[in-house]
Amino acid sequence: MDKKNQSLYESFNNAINGLIETVKSERNMRMHLITAVLVLLLGMILDLSRTELMILFFTISLVISLELVNTAIEKTIDLITKEYHPLARKAKDIAAAAVFMAALNAVAIGWFLFGQRLINITRSPLRQVINTHPADLIVVGLAVCFVIVIFLKGASGAKTPLKGGWPSGHATLAFGIATAIFFYSESLLVSVLGYVLAFLVAQSRVEGDIHNNLEVVAGAALGVLIMALVVLIQSIWLA
């Protein structure tokens, strides 16, 4: 009996030690934990419901758990081999992708839990047709842009998803945001400035030799098209 209790104690001790070691050695884990504390405090201040707090706790636990798994996989691979191997790199990248997807999910959930509590956007005549909060719709549109860009870059054989490849992700997101501003802003000047800033973002990618003109134009067109379609579909659905 004592042996079993000792074994259970050692199991908990090892688990806590693993968490502590990860916090010591991994900057991302420290960032996750600091963010978790701040988000939970914000949830208390904004008086989240019990269900919302449950969702928040689950989301935080998911990100931290996957970060622990990712760290364990990296340490195991480093123990097995110190030399570069394509399969070792793929294993690490896939483990990191799991954390990345959980983090994106956390950002989306955080927005839907806190977004409307933190901002108050007046509605224009167009917004009266679209019942969904404009900011929520923009988040959905940008998420769609991101997923499609990643898919297209994978299909086109881009070596690095955040640098180079077809189409330009920066141009897609920049022009997607500019298009959202065009639909929801009551000021023509603000709409024009939005597209000017998007153009500058796209131009910087060309001048930095990260993308060519075709990749940037494709990204810009994709961003405009996706955001316009998201707004159009929502308008037709609720008309």
Secondary structure in CASP SS format (residue, H / E / C, confidence):
PFRMAT SS
TARGET T0000
AUTHOR 0000-0000-0000
METHOD secondary structure of the structure
MODEL  1
M C 1.00
D H 1.00
K H 1.00
K H 1.00
N H 1.00
Q H 1.00
S H 1.00
L H 1.00
Y H 1.00
E H 1.00
S H 1.00
F H 1.00
N H 1.00
N H 1.00
A H 1.00
I H 1.00
N H 1.00
G H 1.00
L H 1.00
I H 1.00
E H 1.00
T H 1.00
V H 1.00
K H 1.00
S H 1.00
E C 1.00
R H 1.00
N H 1.00
M H 1.00
R H 1.00
M H 1.00
H H 1.00
L H 1.00
I H 1.00
T H 1.00
A H 1.00
V H 1.00
L H 1.00
V H 1.00
L H 1.00
L H 1.00
L H 1.00
G H 1.00
M H 1.00
I H 1.00
L C 1.00
D C 1.00
L C 1.00
S C 1.00
R H 1.00
T H 1.00
E H 1.00
L H 1.00
M H 1.00
I H 1.00
L H 1.00
F H 1.00
F H 1.00
T H 1.00
I H 1.00
S H 1.00
L H 1.00
V H 1.00
I H 1.00
S H 1.00
L H 1.00
E H 1.00
L H 1.00
V H 1.00
N H 1.00
T H 1.00
A H 1.00
I H 1.00
E H 1.00
K H 1.00
T H 1.00
I H 1.00
D H 1.00
L H 1.00
I H 1.00
T C 1.00
K C 1.00
E C 1.00
Y C 1.00
H C 1.00
P H 1.00
L H 1.00
A H 1.00
R H 1.00
K H 1.00
A H 1.00
K H 1.00
D H 1.00
I H 1.00
A H 1.00
A H 1.00
A H 1.00
A H 1.00
V H 1.00
F H 1.00
M H 1.00
A H 1.00
A H 1.00
L H 1.00
N H 1.00
A H 1.00
V H 1.00
A H 1.00
I H 1.00
G H 1.00
W H 1.00
F H 1.00
L H 1.00
F H 1.00
G H 1.00
Q H 1.00
R H 1.00
L H 1.00
I C 1.00
N C 1.00
I C 1.00
T C 1.00
R C 1.00
S C 1.00
P H 1.00
L H 1.00
R H 1.00
Q H 1.00
V H 1.00
I C 1.00
N C 1.00
T C 1.00
H C 1.00
P H 1.00
A H 1.00
D H 1.00
L H 1.00
I H 1.00
V H 1.00
V H 1.00
G H 1.00
L H 1.00
A H 1.00
V H 1.00
C H 1.00
F H 1.00
V H 1.00
I H 1.00
V H 1.00
I H 1.00
F H 1.00
L H 1.00
K H 1.00
G H 1.00
A H 1.00
S H 1.00
G C 1.00
A C 1.00
K C 1.00
T C 1.00
P C 1.00
L C 1.00
K C 1.00
G C 1.00
G C 1.00
W C 1.00
P C 1.00
S C 1.00
G H 1.00
H H 1.00
A H 1.00
T H 1.00
L H 1.00
A H 1.00
F H 1.00
G H 1.00
I H 1.00
A H 1.00
T H 1.00
A H 1.00
I H 1.00
F H 1.00
F H 1.00
Y H 1.00
S C 1.00
E C 1.00
S C 1.00
L H 1.00
L H 1.00
V H 1.00
S H 1.00
V H 1.00
L H 1.00
G H 1.00
Y H 1.00
V H 1.00
L H 1.00
A H 1.00
F H 1.00
L H 1.00
V H 1.00
A H 1.00
Q H 1.00
S H 1.00
R H 1.00
V H 1.00
E H 1.00
G C 1.00
D C 1.00
I C 1.00
H C 1.00
N C 1.00
N H 1.00
L H 1.00
E H 1.00
V H 1.00
V H 1.00
A H 1.00
G H 1.00
A H 1.00
A H 1.00
L H 1.00
G H 1.00
V H 1.00
L H 1.00
I H 1.00
M H 1.00
A H 1.00
L H 1.00
V H 1.00
V H 1.00
L H 1.00
I H 1.00
Q H 1.00
S H 1.00
I H 1.00
W H 1.00
L H 1.00
A C 1.00
END
